[in-house]
Amino acid sequence: MEKKVLASELALAMGVMCNAIAVSLMIKSELGVSTISSVPVVLNEMFAHVTIGSWNFLFQVVLVVVMALITRKFLGYVFSIALALLFGYLLDFFELLFSGIVANIPLRIVFFFTGFFMLSLGISLMLNCRLPALPFDLFVREMSEHFGLTVKQMKTGFDAVCVGLSVVFSLLFLEGIAGVGLGTVFAMLFTGTVTQHFVNRLNSRFVFQKMMTIKERA
């Protein structure tokens, strides 16, 4: 089957939007947030005057610093920081948009799994677009390449570290565990696998190219 050309910039925009909606839906489900957002959620519980979007942005900046120290690409992640700032604003927007919805148990389950699959799709789009992506997703891509790991291995390990940090912060500074629930454990175990599936499916159907390259070919 002949592959279709998909603009990398479009894939990136779709990925950012998918991730922002996904995280907001998973927070709204109250079944446990996505693993990578568990740390910002706990920090938001500890310091509620800072929005979840702002904590999300700050956490991603920390990831950029870690990546830069490991890969020595100090100027290569500037655009990713700008994307992280945009993502933070989008996250706060959708958080506000969904705040008026009163969700019963069935709807909460729908919110969680919709968010889970949207998150996996969003991550796979940003992994495949080969452009500077959100630090969350760029971290998985860069570290998997740097250490010779698969996306599944790196994503699952990264998720486990995030959940571990969330539990530690909750136990040390809060009265109970915040943000982490059964849904978070589910996401930690299966996001890497589902993301790898989406990566493979997208690669089998699309060739990701920058818009400038597409225009030149036309």
ROBAVEX-944944 format. One line per field, with one value per residue: x, z, y of N, C-alpha, C, O in turn; residue number from 1. Coordinates in steps of 0.02 Angstrom, whole numbers. Atoms other than C-alpha are relative to their C-alpha. Layout:
// ROBAVEX-944944
n.xx = (X | ...) $
n.zz = (Z | ...) $
n.yy = (Y | ...) $
ca.xx = (X | ...) $
ca.zz = (Z | ...) $
ca.yy = (Y | ...) $
c.xx = (X | ...) $
c.zz = (Z | ...) $
c.yy = (Y | ...) $
o.xx = (X | ...) $
o.zz = (Z | ...) $
o.yy = (Y | ...) $
num = (NUM | ...) $
***
This chain:
// ROBAVEX-944944
n.xx = (42 | -40 | 8 | 20 | -44 | 31 | -44 | -25 | 26 | 69 | -3 | -20 | 57 | 50 | -26 | 5 | 71 | 22 | -27 | 32 | 68 | -6 | -17 | 57 | 51 | -22 | 7 | 72 | 25 | -16 | -21 | -73 | -22 | -53 | -60 | -44 | 32 | 12 | -44 | 31 | 63 | -19 | -26 | 58 | 33 | -43 | -2 | 60 | 3 | -31 | 44 | -26 | -37 | -65 | -42 | -17 | -54 | -61 | -27 | -30 | -63 | -48 | -18 | -44 | -66 | -30 | -18 | -57 | -59 | -17 | -14 | -42 | 33 | 27 | 42 | 46 | 64 | 33 | 68 | 39 | 21 | 56 | 57 | 22 | 38 | 65 | 36 | 24 | 59 | 55 | 22 | 41 | 61 | 45 | 18 | 55 | 56 | 32 | 13 | 72 | 31 | 7 | -8 | 14 | -51 | -10 | -30 | -70 | -37 | -6 | -50 | -68 | -25 | -7 | -62 | -56 | -16 | -20 | -69 | -45 | -2 | -36 | -71 | -26 | -4 | -58 | -59 | -10 | -6 | -71 | -11 | -3 | 66 | 5 | -54 | 22 | -6 | -69 | -42 | 4 | -33 | -73 | -32 | 2 | -53 | -65 | -18 | 13 | 58 | 61 | 47 | 37 | -43 | -14 | 62 | 21 | -46 | 12 | 64 | -10 | -36 | 47 | 47 | -38 | -9 | 65 | 17 | -47 | 20 | 64 | -9 | -41 | 27 | 73 | 29 | 9 | -27 | 40 | -11 | -14 | 53 | -3 | -10 | -70 | -37 | 17 | -37 | -71 | -14 | 22 | -9 | -57 | 20 | 49 | -36 | -40 | 48 | 18 | -60 | -6 | 55 | -11 | -57 | 21 | 48 | -19 | -69 | 2 | -46 | 12 | 40 | -45 | -20 | 59 | 9 | -54 | 16 | 56) $
n.zz = (0 | 5 | -58 | 12 | -30 | -53 | -20 | -68 | -41 | -16 | -48 | -64 | -26 | -20 | -60 | -57 | -17 | -28 | -67 | -46 | -13 | -34 | -70 | -32 | -8 | -51 | -65 | -13 | -15 | -71 | -7 | 4 | 58 | 39 | -41 | 6 | -31 | -71 | -40 | -4 | -38 | -71 | -16 | -3 | -64 | -52 | 9 | 42 | 31 | 66 | 39 | 24 | 62 | -17 | -28 | 56 | 37 | -40 | -1 | 65 | 3 | -36 | 46 | 51 | -31 | -5 | 67 | 24 | -35 | 24 | 72 | 17 | 51 | -42 | 38 | 41 | -33 | -13 | 26 | -43 | -58 | 23 | 5 | -68 | -25 | 34 | -27 | -66 | 10 | 24 | -55 | -45 | 37 | 1 | -70 | -14 | 43 | -26 | -72 | -15 | 12 | -58 | 30 | -40 | 8 | 70 | 39 | -21 | 33 | 70 | 1 | -10 | 56 | 56 | -12 | 5 | 70 | 31 | -22 | 36 | 69 | 2 | -9 | 60 | 52 | -13 | 10 | 72 | 41 | 4 | -15 | -72 | -28 | -72 | -37 | -22 | 54 | 25 | -48 | 18 | 65 | -5 | -45 | 31 | 50 | -33 | -37 | 40 | -25 | 39 | -29 | -53 | -59 | -29 | -24 | -60 | -54 | -17 | -36 | -67 | -39 | -14 | -51 | -62 | -28 | -23 | -62 | -52 | -17 | -34 | -67 | -40 | -7 | -1 | -47 | 36 | 68 | 45 | 72 | 20 | -14 | 40 | 69 | 9 | 4 | 66 | 50 | -7 | 27 | 69 | 46 | 44 | 49 | 46 | 39 | 50 | 51 | 42 | 38 | 55 | 46 | 36 | 46 | 55 | 42 | 17 | 2 | -32 | 32 | -14 | 53 | 51 | 42 | 39 | 53 | 48 | 40 | 44) $
n.yy = (-60 | -61 | -43 | -69 | -49 | -40 | -54 | 8 | -55 | 17 | 55 | -30 | -38 | 50 | 33 | -46 | -6 | 64 | 9 | -47 | 25 | 65 | -10 | -31 | 52 | 48 | -34 | -3 | 67 | 13 | 70 | 0 | -38 | 31 | 7 | -57 | -59 | 13 | -44 | -67 | 2 | 1 | -66 | -45 | 13 | -29 | -73 | -8 | -67 | 7 | 42 | 64 | -13 | -29 | 53 | 43 | -34 | 0 | 68 | 13 | -37 | 42 | 54 | -29 | -8 | 67 | 21 | -39 | 24 | 66 | 1 | -58 | -41 | -53 | -46 | 39 | 11 | -65 | 4 | 45 | -39 | -42 | 45 | 16 | -57 | 3 | 57 | -20 | -42 | 42 | 44 | -41 | -16 | 57 | 12 | -46 | 19 | 60 | -6 | -3 | 65 | 45 | 66 | 59 | 52 | 20 | -55 | -6 | 55 | -21 | -53 | 27 | 40 | -46 | -36 | 46 | 14 | -63 | -14 | 44 | -23 | -63 | 14 | 33 | -51 | -41 | 41 | 12 | -60 | -16 | -70 | -12 | 14 | -14 | 34 | 66 | 47 | -5 | 36 | 72 | 10 | -13 | 49 | 67 | 0 | -8 | 61 | 59 | 35 | -10 | -48 | 34 | 7 | -66 | -29 | 36 | -18 | -70 | -3 | 28 | -50 | -54 | 24 | 6 | -67 | -24 | 35 | -24 | -69 | 3 | 27 | -45 | -68 | -1 | 47 | 63 | 1 | -42 | 6 | 69 | 47 | 61 | -21 | -17 | 64 | 27 | -39 | 15 | 66 | 12 | -56 | 16 | 50 | -29 | -51 | 36 | 23 | -58 | -18 | 48 | -10 | -63 | 10 | 44 | -34 | -68 | -25 | -65 | -47 | -71 | -33 | -27 | 57 | 19 | -50 | 9 | 60 | -16) $
ca.xx = (0 | 69 | 100 | 17 | 116 | 72 | 145 | 255 | 194 | 13 | 56 | 141 | -10 | -128 | -16 | -11 | -201 | -232 | -120 | -199 | -376 | -320 | -240 | -390 | -510 | -406 | -401 | -590 | -615 | -541 | -482 | -299 | -211 | -87 | 80 | 177 | 50 | 45 | 193 | 117 | -51 | 31 | 126 | -38 | -114 | 34 | 34 | -143 | -112 | -8 | -115 | -96 | -42 | 96 | 160 | 154 | 262 | 388 | 405 | 438 | 572 | 658 | 652 | 731 | 874 | 902 | 899 | 1021 | 1142 | 1136 | 1135 | 1233 | 1106 | 1084 | 1008 | 906 | 763 | 713 | 561 | 508 | 503 | 390 | 276 | 272 | 213 | 75 | 27 | 13 | -108 | -211 | -216 | -283 | -410 | -480 | -475 | -588 | -696 | -731 | -749 | -938 | -970 | -1038 | -979 | -1056 | -959 | -994 | -950 | -791 | -739 | -774 | -672 | -525 | -513 | -546 | -406 | -293 | -306 | -297 | -138 | -58 | -106 | -42 | 124 | 144 | 108 | 244 | 366 | 340 | 338 | 527 | 509 | 548 | 402 | 337 | 476 | 371 | 372 | 541 | 618 | 556 | 616 | 787 | 824 | 767 | 885 | 1027 | 1021 | 968 | 798 | 628 | 491 | 395 | 542 | 584 | 404 | 362 | 519 | 488 | 308 | 363 | 483 | 346 | 223 | 357 | 395 | 210 | 185 | 340 | 287 | 110 | 167 | 292 | 189 | 5 | -115 | -142 | -90 | -149 | -172 | -117 | -255 | -297 | -304 | -127 | -62 | -155 | -77 | 96 | 82 | 2 | 38 | 206 | 129 | -18 | 96 | 212 | 59 | 6 | 186 | 192 | 21 | 62 | 230 | 143 | 19 | 108 | 271 | 301 | 378 | 400 | 285 | 432 | 487 | 310 | 300 | 468 | 412 | 251) $
ca.zz = (0 | -52 | 94 | 102 | 141 | 305 | 347 | 502 | 563 | 553 | 646 | 782 | 800 | 809 | 939 | 1053 | 1044 | 1074 | 1226 | 1303 | 1283 | 1342 | 1503 | 1543 | 1516 | 1625 | 1765 | 1749 | 1760 | 1937 | 1903 | 1897 | 1782 | 1647 | 1717 | 1649 | 1720 | 1892 | 1955 | 1902 | 1977 | 2145 | 2140 | 2104 | 2258 | 2361 | 2290 | 2225 | 2185 | 2035 | 1896 | 1832 | 1664 | 1745 | 1845 | 1686 | 1597 | 1740 | 1748 | 1561 | 1578 | 1705 | 1576 | 1446 | 1564 | 1595 | 1408 | 1371 | 1502 | 1431 | 1244 | 1247 | 1127 | 1227 | 1086 | 1009 | 1132 | 1129 | 1019 | 1134 | 1280 | 1178 | 1140 | 1324 | 1365 | 1234 | 1301 | 1477 | 1416 | 1321 | 1472 | 1583 | 1446 | 1431 | 1620 | 1633 | 1487 | 1567 | 1744 | 1730 | 1682 | 1821 | 1778 | 1845 | 1853 | 1673 | 1603 | 1707 | 1634 | 1458 | 1497 | 1558 | 1412 | 1284 | 1363 | 1371 | 1186 | 1135 | 1238 | 1156 | 984 | 1023 | 1084 | 929 | 814 | 898 | 896 | 710 | 653 | 683 | 736 | 905 | 1010 | 1186 | 1310 | 1379 | 1210 | 1152 | 1311 | 1263 | 1084 | 1126 | 1270 | 1174 | 1032 | 1149 | 1250 | 1109 | 1182 | 1100 | 1124 | 1227 | 1345 | 1369 | 1387 | 1515 | 1617 | 1611 | 1665 | 1812 | 1871 | 1859 | 1959 | 2088 | 2111 | 2127 | 2263 | 2359 | 2350 | 2404 | 2553 | 2609 | 2586 | 2574 | 2685 | 2552 | 2378 | 2252 | 2065 | 2061 | 2048 | 1962 | 1798 | 1823 | 1854 | 1698 | 1598 | 1667 | 1611 | 1441 | 1371 | 1303 | 1216 | 1142 | 1089 | 1000 | 911 | 850 | 798 | 693 | 617 | 571 | 496 | 390 | 320 | 313 | 264 | 377 | 286 | 324 | 226 | 135 | 72 | 15 | -84 | -166 | -222 | -291) $
ca.yy = (0 | 169 | 284 | 455 | 611 | 697 | 866 | 853 | 1023 | 964 | 804 | 908 | 1024 | 874 | 792 | 945 | 964 | 779 | 779 | 935 | 865 | 693 | 753 | 863 | 716 | 601 | 730 | 750 | 562 | 561 | 383 | 433 | 553 | 509 | 455 | 603 | 726 | 644 | 748 | 917 | 864 | 825 | 989 | 1078 | 995 | 1055 | 1232 | 1262 | 1446 | 1388 | 1315 | 1138 | 1207 | 1309 | 1160 | 1057 | 1186 | 1196 | 1007 | 1000 | 1134 | 1020 | 879 | 993 | 1031 | 845 | 809 | 949 | 885 | 709 | 745 | 910 | 987 | 1146 | 1250 | 1109 | 1117 | 1301 | 1268 | 1126 | 1247 | 1363 | 1213 | 1169 | 1345 | 1332 | 1161 | 1233 | 1366 | 1237 | 1123 | 1263 | 1307 | 1131 | 1110 | 1262 | 1203 | 1034 | 1101 | 1124 | 942 | 833 | 657 | 497 | 334 | 275 | 447 | 453 | 285 | 352 | 508 | 406 | 285 | 421 | 521 | 369 | 328 | 512 | 530 | 379 | 443 | 617 | 549 | 441 | 589 | 691 | 547 | 520 | 701 | 715 | 896 | 972 | 909 | 931 | 892 | 747 | 662 | 726 | 654 | 480 | 499 | 571 | 452 | 297 | 345 | 395 | 234 | 117 | 74 | 50 | 179 | 52 | 21 | 205 | 260 | 126 | 165 | 352 | 328 | 220 | 356 | 489 | 384 | 346 | 531 | 571 | 441 | 500 | 684 | 639 | 537 | 668 | 827 | 778 | 682 | 548 | 498 | 628 | 610 | 428 | 300 | 137 | 232 | 295 | 119 | 61 | 202 | 164 | -17 | 6 | 181 | 124 | -26 | 70 | 214 | 91 | 19 | 192 | 231 | 73 | 104 | 284 | 233 | 101 | 226 | 394 | 476 | 625 | 774 | 958 | 1074 | 1154 | 982 | 943 | 1106 | 1073 | 900 | 971) $
c.xx = (44 | -15 | -21 | 48 | -40 | 50 | 20 | -28 | -73 | -3 | 18 | -59 | -55 | 22 | -7 | -73 | -27 | 23 | -34 | -71 | 3 | 14 | -58 | -56 | 19 | -3 | -74 | -29 | 8 | 18 | 76 | 22 | 52 | 64 | 44 | -29 | -10 | 42 | -28 | -64 | 15 | 27 | -56 | -39 | 40 | 0 | -56 | -3 | 35 | -42 | 34 | 40 | 68 | 48 | 23 | 58 | 66 | 32 | 33 | 66 | 55 | 23 | 47 | 71 | 35 | 22 | 63 | 65 | 24 | 23 | 47 | -30 | -34 | -45 | -55 | -70 | -38 | -73 | -44 | -25 | -60 | -64 | -27 | -41 | -70 | -43 | -28 | -62 | -60 | -27 | -45 | -67 | -49 | -20 | -59 | -62 | -39 | -22 | -75 | -36 | -2 | -1 | -18 | 52 | 9 | 34 | 73 | 43 | 11 | 53 | 71 | 26 | 5 | 65 | 61 | 20 | 19 | 72 | 50 | 6 | 40 | 75 | 30 | 6 | 63 | 66 | 16 | 14 | 73 | 15 | 10 | -71 | -4 | 55 | -19 | 15 | 70 | 48 | 1 | 37 | 76 | 35 | -1 | 54 | 69 | 23 | -16 | -59 | -59 | -43 | -37 | 41 | 11 | -62 | -23 | 45 | -10 | -64 | 7 | 35 | -47 | -49 | 35 | 11 | -65 | -19 | 44 | -20 | -65 | 8 | 38 | -36 | -76 | -26 | -12 | 29 | -46 | 17 | 10 | -56 | 8 | 12 | 73 | 43 | -13 | 39 | 75 | 18 | -11 | 10 | 56 | -19 | -48 | 32 | 41 | -45 | -19 | 60 | 7 | -54 | 9 | 57 | -19 | -45 | 24 | 75 | -4 | 54 | -18 | -36 | 44 | 21 | -57 | -9 | 53 | -13 | -57 | 22) $
c.zz = (0 | 59 | -21 | 36 | 51 | 23 | 74 | 46 | 20 | 53 | 70 | 32 | 26 | 65 | 62 | 22 | 31 | 72 | 51 | 18 | 42 | 75 | 38 | 13 | 55 | 70 | 20 | 20 | 74 | 12 | 1 | -63 | -38 | 41 | -2 | 31 | 75 | 44 | 1 | 40 | 75 | 21 | 4 | 64 | 57 | -2 | -49 | -34 | -68 | -40 | -23 | -64 | 13 | 29 | -56 | -40 | 38 | 2 | -67 | -10 | 35 | -46 | -54 | 26 | 5 | -68 | -25 | 32 | -27 | -73 | -23 | -57 | 34 | -38 | -39 | 29 | 14 | -24 | 43 | 62 | -18 | -7 | 69 | 31 | -31 | 28 | 69 | -4 | -23 | 55 | 49 | -33 | 2 | 71 | 19 | -40 | 27 | 73 | 17 | -10 | 64 | -27 | 49 | -16 | -73 | -42 | 19 | -34 | -74 | -6 | 5 | -62 | -64 | 6 | -9 | -73 | -38 | 18 | -38 | -73 | -7 | 7 | -64 | -58 | 9 | -6 | -74 | -40 | -9 | 7 | 75 | 29 | 72 | 36 | 26 | -54 | -30 | 46 | -16 | -64 | 5 | 43 | -29 | -54 | 32 | 33 | -38 | 24 | -48 | 34 | 59 | 64 | 34 | 30 | 65 | 59 | 23 | 40 | 72 | 46 | 20 | 55 | 68 | 34 | 28 | 67 | 57 | 22 | 40 | 72 | 46 | 16 | 2 | 47 | -32 | -69 | -46 | -72 | -24 | 21 | -43 | -74 | -15 | -7 | -67 | -54 | 2 | -34 | -75 | -48 | -49 | -55 | -51 | -44 | -55 | -56 | -47 | -42 | -61 | -53 | -42 | -50 | -60 | -49 | -27 | -5 | 28 | -30 | 20 | -59 | -56 | -48 | -45 | -59 | -54 | -46 | -48 | -59) $
c.yy = (63 | 46 | 71 | 47 | 40 | 52 | -8 | 54 | -14 | -56 | 26 | 37 | -48 | -35 | 42 | 5 | -63 | -8 | 46 | -23 | -63 | 8 | 30 | -51 | -49 | 31 | 1 | -67 | -18 | -73 | -7 | 34 | -40 | 1 | 62 | 63 | -10 | 46 | 71 | 2 | 1 | 68 | 52 | -9 | 31 | 76 | 18 | 68 | 2 | -49 | -64 | 9 | 29 | -52 | -47 | 30 | -3 | -69 | -17 | 38 | -41 | -57 | 24 | 7 | -67 | -25 | 35 | -23 | -67 | 1 | 56 | 42 | 60 | 48 | -36 | -6 | 64 | -2 | -45 | 37 | 45 | -43 | -18 | 56 | 1 | -56 | 16 | 43 | -41 | -45 | 38 | 17 | -58 | -20 | 43 | -20 | -59 | 6 | -1 | -66 | -41 | -72 | -55 | -53 | -22 | 54 | 9 | -53 | 18 | 54 | -28 | -35 | 42 | 39 | -44 | -12 | 64 | 18 | -43 | 20 | 65 | -9 | -29 | 50 | 43 | -38 | -8 | 63 | 22 | 74 | 7 | -6 | 22 | -37 | -69 | -52 | 0 | -38 | -74 | -14 | 6 | -53 | -70 | -6 | 2 | -65 | -64 | -41 | 10 | 53 | -30 | -4 | 67 | 31 | -32 | 17 | 71 | 8 | -26 | 50 | 56 | -20 | -6 | 67 | 28 | -31 | 26 | 70 | 0 | -23 | 48 | 66 | 5 | -53 | -69 | 5 | 39 | -14 | -71 | -45 | -62 | 17 | 17 | -63 | -33 | 35 | -15 | -66 | -5 | 59 | -14 | -48 | 30 | 54 | -33 | -26 | 56 | 22 | -45 | 10 | 63 | -7 | -43 | 35 | 68 | 9 | 71 | 46 | 71 | 32 | 26 | -55 | -21 | 48 | -8 | -60 | 13 | 43) $
o.xx = (89 | -72 | 0 | 78 | -94 | 106 | -22 | -43 | -92 | -43 | -9 | -71 | -84 | -19 | -28 | -88 | -63 | -16 | -47 | -90 | -36 | -19 | -73 | -87 | -24 | -20 | -91 | -77 | -30 | 14 | 103 | -1 | 75 | 74 | 70 | 8 | -33 | 19 | -33 | -77 | -18 | 10 | -53 | -67 | 11 | 0 | -43 | -40 | 27 | -56 | 95 | 89 | 117 | 107 | 79 | 105 | 118 | 93 | 85 | 111 | 112 | 83 | 93 | 119 | 95 | 77 | 108 | 117 | 84 | 73 | 73 | 6 | -95 | -91 | -96 | -115 | -87 | -118 | -104 | -80 | -106 | -118 | -88 | -89 | -119 | -102 | -84 | -109 | -116 | -88 | -96 | -119 | -107 | -75 | -106 | -118 | -100 | -55 | -93 | -95 | 50 | -48 | 7 | 97 | 66 | 77 | 114 | 100 | 65 | 94 | 116 | 81 | 49 | 103 | 112 | 79 | 62 | 110 | 101 | 61 | 80 | 115 | 85 | 54 | 98 | 118 | 74 | 44 | 88 | 67 | -7 | -116 | 43 | 71 | 23 | 45 | 96 | 96 | 54 | 75 | 113 | 88 | 46 | 86 | 115 | 82 | -5 | -57 | -58 | -33 | -47 | 16 | 5 | -59 | -42 | 21 | -9 | -66 | -21 | 17 | -46 | -62 | 7 | 3 | -65 | -44 | 20 | -23 | -71 | -21 | 26 | -27 | -103 | 11 | -15 | 55 | -106 | 75 | -12 | -74 | 60 | 47 | 98 | 88 | 34 | 68 | 107 | 71 | 23 | 2 | 50 | 0 | -39 | 17 | 41 | -25 | -19 | 51 | 20 | -41 | -2 | 52 | 10 | -54 | 0 | 114 | -40 | 113 | -76 | -28 | 24 | 24 | -46 | -23 | 39 | 0 | -58 | -19) $
o.zz = (41 | 77 | -73 | 86 | 36 | 41 | 117 | 105 | 77 | 99 | 120 | 92 | 79 | 109 | 115 | 82 | 81 | 115 | 107 | 76 | 88 | 116 | 95 | 66 | 94 | 119 | 77 | 57 | 101 | 68 | 4 | -117 | -16 | 83 | 49 | 48 | 109 | 97 | 56 | 74 | 112 | 74 | 45 | 91 | 106 | 50 | -108 | -82 | -105 | -16 | -24 | -76 | -22 | 12 | -56 | -59 | 8 | -1 | -68 | -43 | 12 | -48 | -74 | -8 | -10 | -75 | -54 | -1 | -29 | -90 | -78 | -89 | 38 | -8 | -72 | -4 | 52 | 11 | 50 | 86 | 21 | 10 | 78 | 67 | 4 | 40 | 85 | 34 | 1 | 60 | 70 | 0 | 19 | 82 | 52 | -15 | 24 | 99 | 72 | 5 | 96 | -62 | 105 | -56 | -96 | -82 | -24 | -54 | -101 | -52 | -32 | -85 | -105 | -42 | -37 | -90 | -82 | -23 | -61 | -101 | -52 | -28 | -85 | -97 | -40 | -23 | -94 | -93 | -55 | -17 | 113 | 7 | 98 | 19 | 28 | -39 | -50 | 22 | -16 | -69 | -20 | 24 | -19 | -60 | 10 | 31 | -12 | 21 | -89 | 92 | 110 | 118 | 95 | 84 | 112 | 115 | 83 | 89 | 118 | 104 | 78 | 101 | 119 | 95 | 81 | 112 | 112 | 82 | 88 | 118 | 106 | 71 | 17 | 68 | 3 | -89 | -51 | -89 | -80 | 80 | -73 | -109 | -69 | -49 | -99 | -98 | -50 | -64 | -109 | -109 | -109 | -113 | -111 | -103 | -112 | -114 | -108 | -101 | -116 | -113 | -102 | -107 | -114 | -106 | -79 | 29 | 1 | -29 | 31 | -116 | -114 | -109 | -103 | -115 | -114 | -106 | -104 | -101) $
o.yy = (70 | 58 | 96 | 28 | 66 | 36 | -18 | 41 | 1 | -53 | 4 | 30 | -36 | -48 | 18 | 2 | -61 | -30 | 25 | -22 | -72 | -23 | 10 | -50 | -70 | -4 | -11 | -70 | -58 | -97 | -62 | 17 | -93 | 45 | 84 | 109 | 36 | 68 | 99 | 51 | 37 | 93 | 98 | 39 | 56 | 109 | 29 | 76 | 50 | -104 | -69 | -25 | 12 | -52 | -72 | -6 | -18 | -76 | -50 | 13 | -43 | -73 | -12 | -8 | -73 | -51 | 5 | -26 | -81 | -30 | 54 | 80 | 63 | 77 | -4 | -32 | 63 | 21 | -32 | 24 | 52 | -20 | -23 | 44 | 13 | -48 | -3 | 33 | -32 | -55 | 12 | 20 | -49 | -46 | 20 | -16 | -61 | -39 | -21 | -71 | -52 | -92 | -57 | -42 | -25 | 39 | 25 | -40 | 6 | 53 | -8 | -21 | 30 | 46 | -22 | -7 | 61 | 43 | -18 | 18 | 73 | 23 | -9 | 46 | 59 | -10 | -8 | 59 | 60 | 98 | -38 | 29 | 52 | -93 | -113 | -104 | -52 | -67 | -106 | -62 | -36 | -78 | -109 | -58 | -32 | -82 | -119 | -103 | 56 | 69 | 2 | 10 | 73 | 60 | 2 | 28 | 85 | 45 | 3 | 55 | 79 | 18 | 11 | 73 | 59 | 4 | 38 | 84 | 38 | 7 | 51 | 93 | 58 | -98 | -119 | 57 | 24 | -28 | -88 | -49 | -73 | -19 | 3 | -66 | -58 | 4 | -20 | -72 | -44 | 50 | 0 | -39 | 19 | 59 | -10 | -26 | 48 | 40 | -21 | 7 | 63 | 17 | -35 | 12 | 92 | -25 | 113 | 30 | 87 | 10 | 22 | -45 | -37 | 26 | 0 | -58 | -13 | 61) $
num = (1 | 2 | 3 | 4 | 5 | 6 | 7 | 8 | 9 | 10 | 11 | 12 | 13 | 14 | 15 | 16 | 17 | 18 | 19 | 20 | 21 | 22 | 23 | 24 | 25 | 26 | 27 | 28 | 29 | 30 | 31 | 32 | 33 | 34 | 35 | 36 | 37 | 38 | 39 | 40 | 41 | 42 | 43 | 44 | 45 | 46 | 47 | 48 | 49 | 50 | 51 | 52 | 53 | 54 | 55 | 56 | 57 | 58 | 59 | 60 | 61 | 62 | 63 | 64 | 65 | 66 | 67 | 68 | 69 | 70 | 71 | 72 | 73 | 74 | 75 | 76 | 77 | 78 | 79 | 80 | 81 | 82 | 83 | 84 | 85 | 86 | 87 | 88 | 89 | 90 | 91 | 92 | 93 | 94 | 95 | 96 | 97 | 98 | 99 | 100 | 101 | 102 | 103 | 104 | 105 | 106 | 107 | 108 | 109 | 110 | 111 | 112 | 113 | 114 | 115 | 116 | 117 | 118 | 119 | 120 | 121 | 122 | 123 | 124 | 125 | 126 | 127 | 128 | 129 | 130 | 131 | 132 | 133 | 134 | 135 | 136 | 137 | 138 | 139 | 140 | 141 | 142 | 143 | 144 | 145 | 146 | 147 | 148 | 149 | 150 | 151 | 152 | 153 | 154 | 155 | 156 | 157 | 158 | 159 | 160 | 161 | 162 | 163 | 164 | 165 | 166 | 167 | 168 | 169 | 170 | 171 | 172 | 173 | 174 | 175 | 176 | 177 | 178 | 179 | 180 | 181 | 182 | 183 | 184 | 185 | 186 | 187 | 188 | 189 | 190 | 191 | 192 | 193 | 194 | 195 | 196 | 197 | 198 | 199 | 200 | 201 | 202 | 203 | 204 | 205 | 206 | 207 | 208 | 209 | 210 | 211 | 212 | 213 | 214 | 215 | 216 | 217 | 218) $
***
